[in-house]
Amino acid sequence: MDEAKADLLLGYLATGVGTTAATLQWWGQLGNLLLVGLNVFLAIGGLCLVSLRIRKARRELMIGEKTKEENR
């Protein structure tokens, strides 16, 4: 094989491996980013559910107080 062709082949091989490694690293980081995003989404959803439960409990307490006042 000619040295020029060997250099060209080696250059293409190095470029392919470098691109593949960069792509794999990007996908790994994207996966981590998606996992972090999912955790943040679930945390916000949990806080919303807790907030709704607190509102419901307050409403029930207010209804209970009104019922007590009406029974007096």
Secondary structure, DSSP 8 states (H G I E B T S, - for coil): --HHHHHHHHHHHHHHHHHHHHHHHHHHHHHHHHHHHHHHHHHHHHHHHHHHHHHHHHHHHHHHHHHHHHH-
